[in-house]
């Protein structure tokens, strides 16, 4: 139980730090990094959506994949991290 709470605490702290870095550095300067935030910055140039909206769609798709491929426990952790990051 204690280990599980600690796992979620690390997910929450990491997600908050990543979200702050994304809002402060990546999106305003259109930095092209790897991962979902980099993909959302690239797609912003082709689509009329904000980077945050594109990131939310990508993360939603990844959550569905996590539930199907990795199972319920990892799907819930992915949901927590993706929701906080978005």
N, C-alpha and C positions, 0 to 999 in steps of 0.2 A: 504493500500500500504506500509506504513512504517513498519507495523508489519510483512508483508511478506518479506521485505528486511532484517529485523532483523532476521527472521527465517533462511533465506538462509545464512546470515553472520555467525550465530551460527553453521550451518551445515558445512560450509567451514572451520571455525576455528577448530571445533571438528574433522573433517576428517583429517586435516593437522597434528594435534597433535597425533591422533591415528596412522597415517601413519608413523610419525617419531618414535613413540614408537615401532611399529612393526618392522621397519627396524633396529633400534638400539638395541632393547632388545629381542624381541620374536624370530625372524628368526635366528640370529647368535647363540643364545644359545639353540635353539630347545625347547623353553618353550611350554608346552602344556596347553594352556588356552582355555576357552570356546569360542564359536563363530566361525566365518568363518576362522579367522587366526589360531586358534587351529586345526581346521579340516584340513587346508592346510598343517600345519606342520606334522600332522599324516600321511596324504596321500603322503607326500614327501618320506617317508620311503618305500612306496609300488609302487610308480610310478616314472618314470624317468623325471618328470617335476620339475621346480623350485617352491618354495612355492608361489612366486608372480603370476606365471602362473595359479596355482591351485586356488588361491584366486580370480583371475580375472574371471575364469570360474564359480566359486560358486557365486560371486557377480552378474554376468550376469544372471544366473538363478534366483536369488532373485529379480532382477529388473523386469524380465518378470512376476514373481508371484505378485509383488507389483502392476504392471499395471493392471493385471487381477482381483486380489482380492481387492485391496485397492483403486483403481481408479487412474485417470490421475494425480491429484495433488500430491498424496503421491508417485506415481511412478516416477514423475520428481524429487522429493526430494531424493528418494532412488537412482536414477541415479546420481545425483550430488554428494551425499555422497560416494557412491560406487566407482565412477570414481576417485574422489580425493584420496580416501583411497588406491585404487589399484595403 
